[in-house]
């Protein structure tokens, strides 16, 4: 009966929403998928993220895998009723963790379930520590590495440690300066916040911050249903034809352009000859139809007025 009801529900769903058969991103423009969506780390599968961001991928997997290992360990030690409880938890965590082979961000469901066995793990270790005849401060000190091991900062901590050791091992190597954080500073967008409302051509990752913190609209933002805006943003930033760019900016009513150094430069807007608008702006080659609103105090975010 359950199978029959499920089949009827599935059939009705397919009839009502046939577009879902193509997948969540089935209607995304191929150019948008190639230049932007395929480079979104959260939307990558486990294998893809392990290749480009290994620490990040391992950090997302660590919590559910540690919880799963503890569930299986308790399952072996438990009696009948306990085996049911720990076995169900293990199955839930394993099934939710398997979603990483589709998209790495789907593992958040496993994180929620993993909190239960991880809390039990910390509680059990704490009870064992309290049972020993040692000073209380020493017991707390022994618990700290356990808390660190079970926390969300464990793998980011390892990554920063690795970078520090790598930099110390080769001090002559150029260390990339990360300016992404400077682009989200409220003070950096002050010129935009004070300007009359208009449309902004911005890097895709800047879109949400500009929408939230300014009175303006943005052409493209990291929402896959914003198909037209994303395609237009990529086309304009990748174009080398200043005449066409200028005309299109005026047609759309774009008043400002906002950029920020980061992965988008190298993925979405990279060209073989380095002649795209985004690449020229990074190199300081500002076209005559733009006026840079330079702010030495905030060198990360670059703002350009579109001249009449």
QUIRACOR-V828432 format. One record per backbone hydrogen bond with DSSP energy under -0.5 kcal/mol. CO is the residue of the C=O (numbers start at 0). NH is the residue of the N-H. If there is no record, write none. Layout:
co = <CO	CO>
nh = <NH	NH>
This chain:
co = <0	1	2	3	4	5	6	7	8	9	10	11	12	16	17	18	19	22	24	28	29	30	31	31	32	35	36	38	39	40	41	43	44	45	46	47	48	52	53	54	55	56	57	58	59	60	61	62	63	64	65	66	67	68	69	70	71	72	73	78	79	80	81	82	83	84	85	86	87	88	89	90	91	92	93	95	96	97	98	98	99	102	103	104	105	106	107	108	109	110	111	112	112	113	114	115	116	117	118	119	120	121	122	123	124	125	126	128	131	134	135	136	137	138	139	140	141	142	143	144	145	146	147	150	152	153	154	155	156	157	158	159	160	161	162	163	164	165	167	169	173	175	176	178	178	179	180	181	184	184	185	186	188	188	189	190	191	197	198	198	199	199	200	202	202	203	203	205	206	207	208	209	216	220	222	224	225	226	227	228	229	230	231	232	233	234	235	236	238	239	240	241	242	243	244	245	246	247	248	248	252	254	255	256	257	258	261	261	262	262	263	263	270	275	276	277	278	279	280	283	284	286	288	290	291	294	295	299	301	302	303	304	304>
nh = <4	5	6	7	8	9	10	11	12	13	14	15	16	19	20	21	22	25	27	32	33	34	35	36	37	38	39	40	42	43	104	103	48	49	50	51	52	56	57	58	59	60	61	62	63	64	65	66	67	68	69	70	71	72	73	74	75	76	77	82	83	84	85	86	87	88	89	90	91	92	93	94	95	96	97	98	99	100	101	102	45	105	106	107	108	110	111	112	113	114	114	115	116	117	118	119	120	121	122	123	124	125	126	127	128	129	130	131	133	138	139	140	141	142	143	144	145	146	147	148	149	150	150	153	156	157	158	159	160	161	162	163	164	165	166	167	168	169	170	172	175	177	178	181	182	182	183	184	187	188	188	189	191	192	193	194	194	216	254	255	201	218	257	205	206	206	221	209	210	211	212	213	199	222	225	226	229	230	231	232	233	234	235	236	237	238	238	277	276	241	244	245	246	247	248	249	250	251	252	253	198	305	200	303	202	301	264	265	265	266	267	268	273	279	280	281	282	284	283	285	286	289	306	304	293	297	298	260	258	292	256	290	306>
